[in-house]
Amino acid sequence: MPLPIDKESAGYRFYKTLNEDVRLKSNEYGEWDLDFENYDWVNVTGVDSLVNACIIAIMTRLDELNYTDLYEGFGCRIHELIKRNKSRNMIYQMEIFITDVLLNMRRVDKVNYVNVTDSPDNQNYYYRVNFSVTCIHDEDVEGEIIEESIQI
C-alpha cells in the first residue's frame, strides 16, 4: 500500500517535478534517519522532498550506490576529507564538493550559496553546512528558494 499523500498541498499540486520522498530527521548527533509517525513512514512532496534529496546527496559517498547504472556518479566527495587536517583550504574544498553535488541534481535550478562552518557551538569534530538552492518549478516561472542547515 503506498504512503498517504496530501494531494491538496501546494507541494503536490505545483511542484510535482520535485517528486515525493520519505521524510528524514536528524538527532542531536547529526545522524539522519527515516521519520516515523504512528509506526509508519512519513511521506513528503514538493519543497520538503527537495530538502530531503539535497541531504541524501550530500551525506552519500560518491559512488556508494554504484551497484546499478541508475546511481552512477551519485554522491558527494566531501567524505574524502574526513581524516585531513583542518585548514581554510579544506573548508573551501567542502563548499566546492557540496556545490557540485547540488548542481548535479535535476531538481535544482541554481545554487545560491554554500557555507561551511567549522566547530559550530564549540563541537570540534563537526561542521555546519548552510546552503540555499533555487528549485525548478512545474510552470515556466522561477522556482522557490530553499535554505537549509545541516550538521555533519
Secondary structure, DSSP 8 states (H G I E B T S, - for coil): ------TTSHHHHH-GGG-EEE-EEE-TTS-EEE-EETTEE-EEEHHHHHHHHHHHHHHSBTTTTTTSGGGTT-SBGGGGGTTS---HHHHHHHHHHHHHHHHT-TTEEEEEEEEEEESGGG-TT-EEEEEEEEE--SSSS---EEEEEEE-
